[in-house]
């Protein structure tokens, strides 16, 4: 599995049923397009504002060169993320 750390940006819903979400993870070196197919992770990410939180993500690349997220963790937690249970 590939691991990346960066700032969460450009969150968009791709499909509502089943819930599929995309976002861009921006690090100092590169930008990675990410895809979230797991509904529990998608619902958590949808509640976060753009360009505020740094995340660590793990996943694998699909044939469109998108990182399909399997695990995620917010590195700079605050009161908002604690209230959301992240």
C-alpha positions in Angstrom: 0.0 0.0 0.0 1.1 3.5 -0.8 1.2 6.2 2.0 0.9 9.9 1.5 0.7 12.9 3.9 -0.8 16.2 2.8 -3.5 18.9 3.1 -7.1 17.9 2.2 -8.5 20.0 -0.6 -11.2 20.0 -3.4 -13.6 17.6 -1.8 -16.4 16.5 -4.2 -19.1 13.9 -4.3 -18.8 11.7 -7.4 -21.7 9.4 -6.8 -24.4 9.4 -4.1 -25.4 5.7 -4.1 -23.1 4.1 -3.2 -21.4 7.2 -1.8 -18.1 7.8 -3.7 -16.0 10.9 -2.9 -12.9 12.4 -4.4 -10.4 14.9 -3.0 -6.9 16.2 -3.7 -4.2 15.6 -1.2 -1.6 18.4 -1.6 1.9 17.9 -0.1 5.1 19.9 -0.5 6.2 17.6 -3.3 3.1 16.7 -5.3 -0.7 16.6 -5.5 -2.4 13.2 -5.4 -6.0 12.7 -6.6 -7.8 10.5 -4.2 -11.0 8.4 -4.4 -12.9 7.1 -1.4 -15.3 4.2 -2.0 -15.9 3.2 1.7 -19.0 5.0 2.8 -17.9 5.5 6.4 -14.7 7.3 5.3 -16.7 9.3 2.7 -19.1 10.6 5.3 -16.3 11.6 7.6 -14.4 13.5 4.9 -17.6 15.3 3.6 -17.9 17.1 6.9 -14.5 18.6 6.8 -13.7 22.0 5.3 -11.3 22.4 2.4 -7.6 23.2 2.9 -7.7 23.1 6.7 -6.6 19.6 7.8 -3.5 17.6 7.2 -4.1 13.9 6.6 -2.2 10.7 6.4 -3.7 8.2 3.9 -3.0 4.7 2.7 -4.3 3.0 -0.4 -3.5 1.8 -3.9 -3.6 3.4 -7.3 -6.3 2.4 -9.8 -5.9 2.4 -13.6 -6.8 6.2 -13.7 -3.9 7.0 -11.4 -6.2 7.9 -8.5 -5.3 6.7 -5.0 -8.1 4.6 -3.7 -8.1 5.2 0.1 -8.3 2.3 2.5 -7.1 4.1 5.7 -7.0 7.7 6.8 -6.0 9.7 9.8 -6.2 13.4 10.6 -2.9 14.6 11.9 -3.9 18.1 13.2 -7.0 17.4 15.2 -9.0 20.2 16.8 -12.4 20.6 18.6 -14.3 20.3 15.3 -12.8 16.9 14.5 -13.3 15.6 18.1 -17.0 16.6 17.9 -17.3 14.7 14.6 -15.6 11.7 16.1 -12.7 11.7 13.7 
